[in-house]
Amino acid sequence: MTEPTRPDGPNAQPGDDATRPIPADSTTPVPQYTYPVPSGSQHVPVASDQAGALGAPGVALADDPSAPARGGRKRTGLMVGALATVLALGGAGVFAAQTLSGSGAQPSDVLPGDAYAYLRVDIDPSAGQKIAAVRFLGKRDAVKNTLGSDDPRKKLWEMASKDAGNDCLKKFTYDKDVEPWLGDRVGAAVRPGGTSDTPNVAIAIQVKDETLAKDTLTKLFACDSSSKTDVRTKDGYAIVTPGGTGDATLAAVDKGPLSQNANFTGDMGALGEQGIVSAWFDMATGLKELPKLSGGDTPVDTAALASAKGRFAAAVRFDADYVELAGVVRGGDATKAVKGDGSELANLPANTMAALHVSGADQMLDGAWPQLKKQIDSLAGAGGQGDAISTIEQQLDVKLPDDLKVLLGRSFTIALPDQDLTGDSLTVGAKVVSSNAKRADEIIGRLVQMSGAGSDVLTHKVEGDKVYVATTPDYADDLKSGGKLGDSDAFKLAVGDVTSSNSALFVDLDKLEKVYLGQVKGNDKTFLESLRAVGANASTTGNGEGTFTLRLLGN
């Protein structure tokens, strides 16, 4: 069958690929959904300017950023948070009511361009995301049966109003007072100049009727007489801010919305498909501002904050086989990028249950050592231990940081084979690719000796530029022999391409589930059985830039 392509949407973002194919076949029925979707299990993330929608149950907006650390405004924050969360939780029923291509203004179009932090949720995502979500969630019977066909937003509103502890709030009903004006998207922005008592935040809630929304929200916030909240409307959104800041917020938007901030649009374009939830954070400004929101109660390294650079953008999005958190880091410290290589992870034995890999740690240590040494000396000084580095060097007969670089190696990989973790013994091993494997082996032997453990507890051996360490001789031999973990479908889907990975993680839940399945029953057990693996992957893509993914893979 010919694979249709996604039409170029009206809100296409930088980096979108309007001709990316959406696979289709007719072999697998898709139950309970009223719009036609192609079946199958191929990958379908399609780049879009949509910052993702929440068609997934169990994914909720984070804690309301406008809620201060203390004081009466907490209750107001709870009400705002309830409204935001109502938008954030969507499911099968919501998707069924949506068309295949989300459109319209995004929250970033009505929030100030000087924001340093942004979070958005959208229950009207791109066509590719809706299709992928249906395919992924359709295989999770426990989730599907729990949601049923009703709009979960209504249920959530009823729960929030019931548990709010405010009789005034209980007078409002979803069908009569909320549903008529409530839209599909919500976004929150945090701006400079906030304090713990008066955070400079704005929450944009998409509405179908600005007048009705403003009237209802004003009445809702009036239920909390201990604090004031402003409600303004603009371009199909209700903008909620702390009292006295509404007009100033709109004025800031008029000067330039976040969607016109060059850093923001560039980062989101690099991120690509923004899935069901997306976030953005400018570390250069944000790390200086966040301590002010805590009221100065948290000790911070002001020098480190002053030198902070870079931004990150992230999204929660669906594929037919997994849900992932994906992100990009840009504009960071322009130190020389360290090239990664995850081949040692892919070459582990096929029976690997879990593994963690780090590549380039020896080179990373060169840039990190001055700050790391400073922190070690500071902690040692606070404990009255004097020069901690010299003490370590004398006790272990090592030279820092040189020997630490040798020990970390060009890469190190820690792995567990398939086993019964409920037993008395644990089989675990590691392999280090080092610039001086013999020296690394000597240091490991010294550490084992100092710990009081014998060779019957930990085996270590050298082969070329590699050091193998394991709790059993047999597993050390298995690590040495290697295998084809990277050829498995679970690994490929959960972790992806590791040829340039600086760090990567793989956990085979099908092998691990025997540890925890006996402790759960019913829908919980069914849901856990439907999960296949967890994978993470991070790579540097240039000086001060990188990418990362964290995936939950389903069976």
C-alpha positions in Angstrom: 0.0 0.0 0.0 1.2 3.5 -0.8 2.2 5.4 2.3 0.5 8.8 2.6 2.6 11.8 3.6 1.6 14.3 6.2 0.3 17.5 4.6 2.3 20.6 5.4 0.4 22.0 8.4 -0.5 25.7 8.9 1.8 26.0 11.9 4.8 24.1 10.5 7.9 24.7 12.6 11.5 25.0 11.7 12.9 21.5 11.1 9.6 20.0 10.1 9.6 17.5 7.4 6.4 17.9 5.5 6.9 14.8 3.4 7.8 12.4 6.1 5.8 9.2 5.4 3.1 7.9 7.7 3.1 4.1 7.3 -0.2 2.4 6.7 -1.4 -1.1 6.3 -4.7 -2.8 6.9 -3.7 -5.8 8.9 -4.4 -4.6 12.5 -7.8 -3.2 13.6 -7.8 -0.2 15.9 -10.6 -0.5 18.4 -12.8 2.2 20.1 -11.7 5.1 18.0 -14.0 6.9 15.6 -11.6 8.5 13.1 -9.8 6.3 10.5 -6.2 5.6 11.3 -3.8 3.3 9.4 -2.9 0.2 11.3 0.5 -1.4 11.9 3.4 -1.0 14.2 5.8 1.2 12.2 7.4 4.3 13.6 5.2 7.4 13.0 6.5 10.4 14.8 5.9 13.3 12.4 7.6 16.7 12.8 5.1 19.5 13.6 4.9 22.8 15.2 2.5 21.3 17.6 4.1 21.2 20.9 2.5 17.9 21.4 -0.8 16.9 22.7 -1.8 14.9 25.6 -3.6 12.0 24.2 -2.0 9.8 26.7 -3.5 8.8 30.1 -1.3 9.2 33.1 0.7 12.2 31.7 0.0 15.3 33.7 1.2 18.9 33.8 3.9 19.5 36.4 3.2 21.3 39.6 1.8 24.8 38.9 4.8 27.1 38.6 2.8 30.0 39.9 2.3 28.4 43.3 4.6 30.1 45.8 6.6 28.2 48.4 4.4 29.4 51.1 1.4 31.6 51.9 -2.2 32.0 50.9 -1.5 31.9 47.2 -1.0 28.1 47.5 -4.8 27.6 47.3 -5.1 29.7 44.3 -2.3 27.7 42.7 -4.2 24.6 43.4 -7.2 25.9 41.5 -5.1 27.0 38.6 -3.3 23.7 38.7 -6.6 21.8 38.6 -7.6 23.7 35.5 -4.2 23.1 33.9 -4.3 19.4 34.8 -7.8 19.0 33.4 -6.3 20.1 30.1 -3.2 18.0 30.6 -4.9 14.7 31.0 -6.4 13.4 27.7 -7.0 9.9 26.5 -8.7 7.7 24.0 -12.0 9.5 24.3 -10.4 12.9 23.7 -8.5 11.7 20.7 -11.6 10.3 19.1 -13.2 13.8 19.2 -10.2 15.5 17.5 -9.5 15.8 13.8 -6.3 14.3 12.5 -4.4 17.6 12.2 -4.2 20.0 15.2 -4.1 23.7 14.4 -4.5 27.1 15.9 -2.4 29.3 18.1 0.0 27.8 20.6 0.5 29.1 24.2 3.9 30.5 23.2 2.0 32.9 20.9 0.4 34.6 23.9 3.1 34.4 26.5 5.9 36.9 27.0 9.1 36.6 25.0 11.4 37.3 28.0 10.4 34.0 29.7 13.2 31.7 30.7 11.1 28.6 31.3 8.1 27.2 29.5 5.9 24.1 29.8 3.0 23.2 27.5 0.5 20.4 27.1 -1.8 19.9 24.1 -4.6 17.4 23.6 -4.8 18.3 19.9 -1.4 17.1 18.5 -0.2 16.5 15.0 -1.8 13.7 13.0 1.3 11.5 13.3 1.2 11.8 17.1 -2.5 10.9 17.3 -1.9 7.8 15.2 1.2 6.8 17.2 -0.6 7.3 20.5 -3.6 5.2 19.4 -1.2 2.4 18.3 0.8 2.5 21.4 -2.0 2.9 23.9 -4.2 0.5 22.0 -1.9 -2.3 23.1 -2.1 -1.3 26.7 -5.4 -2.9 27.6 -5.2 -2.1 31.2 -4.9 1.6 30.4 -7.6 1.5 27.8 -10.1 -0.4 30.0 -9.5 2.1 32.8 -10.2 5.1 30.7 -13.2 3.7 28.9 -14.6 6.0 26.2 -15.4 9.0 28.5 -13.5 12.3 28.5 -11.1 11.9 31.4 -10.9 15.6 31.8 -14.4 15.7 33.2 -13.5 13.0 35.7 -10.4 14.8 36.7 -12.2 18.1 37.2 -14.7 16.4 39.5 -11.9 14.8 41.5 -10.1 18.2 41.8 -13.1 20.1 42.9 -14.3 17.4 45.3 -10.9 17.3 47.1 -10.2 21.0 47.0 -11.6 21.6 50.5 -13.4 24.7 49.2 -17.2 24.7 49.3 -17.3 27.6 46.8 -15.4 25.6 44.2 -17.7 22.7 44.6 -20.6 24.8 43.2 -19.1 24.7 39.8 -19.7 21.7 37.5 -17.7 20.7 34.5 -20.6 20.3 32.0 -22.2 23.6 32.8 -19.3 25.9 33.9 -16.1 24.5 32.3 -16.7 22.4 29.2 -18.4 25.2 27.2 -15.3 27.3 27.1 -12.4 25.0 27.8 -10.0 24.5 24.9 -7.2 22.0 24.1 -4.0 23.6 25.1 -2.3 25.0 28.2 1.1 26.6 28.7 3.0 28.1 31.6 5.9 30.6 31.4 8.2 31.8 34.2 9.8 35.3 33.7 12.6 37.1 35.4 11.9 39.3 38.5 9.9 36.8 40.5 10.2 36.1 44.2 8.9 33.3 46.5 5.9 35.5 47.5 5.2 36.9 44.0 6.4 34.6 41.3 6.5 36.3 37.9 4.5 33.6 36.0 1.8 33.4 33.5 -0.5 30.5 32.5 -2.2 30.5 29.1 -5.3 28.3 28.9 -6.8 27.9 25.4 -10.5 28.8 25.4 -13.4 28.5 23.0 -15.2 31.6 24.4 -13.1 34.3 25.8 -15.9 36.2 27.6 -17.3 33.1 29.2 -13.9 31.8 30.2 -12.9 35.1 31.8 -16.2 35.3 33.7 -16.0 31.7 35.0 -12.3 31.9 35.9 -12.8 35.2 37.7 -15.5 33.5 39.8 -13.3 30.5 40.5 -10.4 32.5 41.8 -12.8 34.6 43.9 -13.4 31.5 45.9 -10.0 32.1 47.5 -10.3 35.5 49.2 -6.8 35.4 50.6 -5.0 36.1 47.3 -5.6 38.0 44.1 -5.4 36.6 40.6 -5.7 38.4 37.3 -7.4 36.9 34.3 -6.9 38.5 30.9 -7.8 37.2 27.4 -5.9 37.3 24.1 -6.2 35.5 20.8 -8.3 32.6 22.1 -6.5 32.2 25.4 -7.2 33.1 29.0 -4.0 34.3 30.6 -3.8 33.8 34.4 -1.2 35.7 36.4 -0.7 36.8 40.0 -2.8 39.8 41.0 -1.6 43.1 39.7 0.5 41.7 36.9 -2.0 40.9 34.2 -1.7 44.2 32.2 2.1 44.2 32.4 2.1 40.6 31.2 0.0 41.5 28.1 2.2 44.5 27.5 5.2 42.2 27.5 3.5 39.9 25.0 2.8 42.9 22.7 6.5 43.7 22.7 7.1 40.2 21.5 5.7 36.8 22.4 7.8 33.7 23.2 7.1 32.3 19.8 9.2 35.1 18.3 12.2 34.6 20.7 15.0 33.5 18.4 16.5 31.1 20.9 13.2 29.5 21.7 12.2 29.0 18.1 15.6 27.7 17.1 15.7 25.2 20.0 12.1 24.0 19.3 13.0 23.6 15.7 16.0 21.5 16.5 13.8 19.4 18.8 11.4 18.6 16.0 8.1 16.9 16.9 7.0 18.3 20.2 4.7 15.5 21.0 2.1 15.7 23.8 4.1 17.7 26.3 7.0 20.1 25.6 9.3 22.2 27.8 12.0 24.8 27.3 14.5 26.3 29.8 17.2 29.0 29.4 19.8 28.1 31.9 21.8 31.3 31.6 18.9 33.3 33.0 16.9 30.6 34.8 19.6 29.3 37.1 20.2 32.9 38.3 16.4 33.4 38.8 15.3 30.2 40.4 17.1 30.7 43.8 15.0 33.9 44.2 11.8 31.8 43.9 13.0 29.7 46.9 13.4 32.7 49.1 17.1 32.2 49.4 16.7 29.2 51.6 18.7 26.9 49.4 22.5 27.3 49.3 23.8 27.9 45.9 27.2 28.4 44.2 26.8 31.9 42.9 29.9 31.7 40.8 28.7 28.6 39.1 25.3 30.2 38.4 26.9 33.3 37.0 28.8 31.2 34.4 25.9 29.0 33.5 25.2 28.8 29.8 23.0 26.9 27.4 19.3 25.9 27.0 17.4 22.7 26.7 14.2 21.8 25.0 12.4 18.5 25.6 9.2 16.7 24.6 7.1 13.7 25.6 6.0 12.0 22.4 4.6 8.8 21.0 5.8 6.2 18.6 3.8 3.1 17.8 6.2 1.0 19.9 7.2 3.4 22.7 6.6 6.7 24.5 9.7 8.8 24.8 11.2 11.8 26.5 13.4 13.4 23.9 15.5 16.6 24.1 18.2 18.8 22.8 20.8 20.9 24.6 22.1 24.0 22.7 24.3 27.0 23.4 26.2 25.4 26.2 29.8 25.9 27.3 31.7 25.7 24.0 34.3 23.4 25.2 35.5 20.8 22.8 32.9 18.1 22.2 33.8 14.6 23.3 32.9 12.0 20.7 31.1 9.1 22.1 31.1 5.4 21.1 28.5 3.0 22.5 29.8 -0.1 20.6 30.9 -1.8 23.9 27.3 -1.7 25.1 26.0 -3.2 21.9 28.6 -5.9 22.1 27.4 -7.3 25.4 26.1 -10.8 25.7 22.5 -11.3 24.4 21.3 -12.4 27.8 22.0 -9.0 29.4 19.2 -7.9 31.8 20.5 -4.4 32.4 23.5 -2.3 31.4 24.9 1.2 31.7 27.5 2.6 29.4 29.6 5.8 29.6 32.0 6.8 26.8 34.6 9.6 26.9 34.7 10.0 30.7 38.5 10.3 30.7 38.3 13.4 28.3 35.3 14.8 30.2 37.3 14.7 33.4 39.9 17.1 32.0 37.4 19.9 31.9 35.5 18.9 35.0 38.4 18.2 37.3 39.1 21.8 38.6 35.5 22.2 39.8 35.3 18.6 41.1 38.6 19.1 43.0 37.2 22.3 44.5 34.0 20.5 45.7 36.0 17.6 47.2 38.3 20.1 49.0 35.3 22.1 50.2 33.5 19.0 51.6 36.8 17.7 53.2 37.4 21.1 54.8 33.9 21.2 56.3 34.5 17.8 57.8 37.9 18.9 59.2 39.8 16.4 57.0 42.3 18.7 55.4 43.6 18.1 51.9 41.4 15.3 50.8 43.1 14.8 47.4 46.5 14.3 48.9 45.1 11.8 51.4 43.5 9.8 48.6 46.7 9.8 46.6 48.7 8.6 49.6 46.3 5.9 50.7 45.8 4.4 47.2 49.2 5.2 45.8 47.6 7.0 42.8 48.1 10.4 41.1 44.9 12.4 40.5 43.3 13.1 38.1 45.6 11.0 35.8 44.9 7.6 37.4 41.2 8.3 37.7 41.1 8.9 33.9 42.9 5.6 33.4 40.3 3.9 35.7 37.3 5.5 34.0 38.8 4.8 30.6 37.7 5.8 27.1 34.6 3.9 28.1 33.2 1.8 30.9 30.2 -0.5 30.9 28.4 -2.1 33.8 26.1 -5.1 33.1 23.9 -7.6 34.8 23.1 -10.9 33.0 19.6 -12.6 33.2 19.3 -14.0 36.7 17.0 -14.5 39.7 17.6 -11.3 41.7 15.8 -12.8 44.7 18.6 -15.1 45.5 21.5 -14.6 47.8 24.1 -13.9 45.2 24.3 -11.1 42.6 26.1 -11.5 39.3 27.4 -8.2 37.9 30.3 -7.2 35.8 32.1 -4.3 34.1 34.5 -3.7 31.3 36.8 -0.7 30.9 38.5 0.3 27.7 41.5 2.2 29.0 44.5 4.0 27.7 46.5 2.0 30.3 44.6 -1.2 31.0 47.4 -2.7 33.2 47.5 0.4 35.4 43.7 0.3 35.7 43.8 -3.3 36.7 46.4 -2.5 39.4 44.2 0.2 40.8 41.2 -2.2 40.8 43.3 -4.8 42.6 44.3 -2.3 45.2 40.8 -1.2 45.8 39.6 -4.8 46.2 42.4 -5.5 48.7 41.6 -2.4 50.7 37.9 -3.4 50.9 38.9 -6.8 52.4 37.3 -8.8 49.6 39.2 -11.7 48.1 39.6 -12.9 44.5 36.7 -15.3 45.2 34.4 -12.2 45.5 35.7 -10.2 42.5 37.5 -11.4 39.4 39.5 -8.9 37.3 41.6 -9.6 34.2 43.3 -7.7 31.4 43.0 -8.4 27.7 44.6 -5.8 25.4 43.2 -2.4 26.2 40.3 -3.8 28.2 39.9 -4.7 31.8 37.1 -7.1 32.8 35.7 -7.2 36.3 33.0 -9.5 37.6 31.6 -11.1 40.7 32.2 -14.5 39.1 35.0 -15.8 36.8 32.4 -17.2 34.4 30.7 -13.8 33.9 34.1 -12.1 33.4 34.7 -14.7 30.6 31.2 -13.9 29.1 32.0 -10.2 29.0 35.3 -11.0 27.3 33.6 -13.1 24.7 30.9 -10.5 24.1 27.7 -10.9 22.2 25.1 -9.3 20.0 22.8 -7.4 22.5 22.7 -4.5 20.0 21.1 -6.7 17.4 18.0 -7.4 19.4 14.8 -5.6 18.4 14.2 -4.5 22.0 17.7 -2.8 22.2 17.3 -1.1 18.8 13.9 0.3 19.6 14.6 1.3 23.2 18.1 2.7 22.9 18.5 3.4 19.2 21.8 4.1 17.4 24.7 4.0 19.8 27.6 4.7 17.4 28.1 8.2 18.9 26.6 7.7 22.4 28.3 9.3 25.3 26.0 7.5 27.7 23.4 4.9 27.3 21.2 2.6 29.4 19.2 -0.5 28.6 16.9 -2.5 30.9 15.1 -5.6 29.6 11.8 -5.5 31.5 10.8 -8.9 30.1 13.8 -10.4 31.9 13.4 -8.2 35.0 9.7 -8.6 35.5 10.0 -11.9 37.3 11.3 -9.9 40.3 8.2 -7.8 40.7 5.2 -9.3 38.9 4.5 -11.7 41.8 3.8 -8.6 44.0 1.1 -7.1 41.8 -2.3 -8.2 40.6 -5.1 -7.4 38.2 -4.8 -4.4 35.9 -1.5 -3.4 37.4 0.0 -6.7 36.6 -1.4 -6.7 33.1 0.0 -3.2 32.4 3.5 -4.2 33.7 3.4 -7.3 31.5 2.8 -5.1 28.5 6.1 -3.2 29.0 9.1 -4.6 27.2 12.2 -2.4 28.0 13.6 0.9 29.0 16.3 2.7 27.1 18.2 5.9 27.3 20.7 7.5 25.0 22.7 10.8 25.1 25.2 12.1 22.6 27.1 15.3 22.1 26.5 16.7 18.6 28.9 19.6 18.7 30.6 22.1 21.1 28.0 22.9 23.7 25.3 20.9 22.0 23.8 17.5 22.5 20.7 15.2 22.3 19.1 12.7 24.6 16.2 10.2 24.7 14.5 8.1 27.4 12.1 5.5 26.0 9.6 3.1 27.6 9.0 0.3 25.1 5.9 -1.8 25.0 5.4 -5.4 24.0 
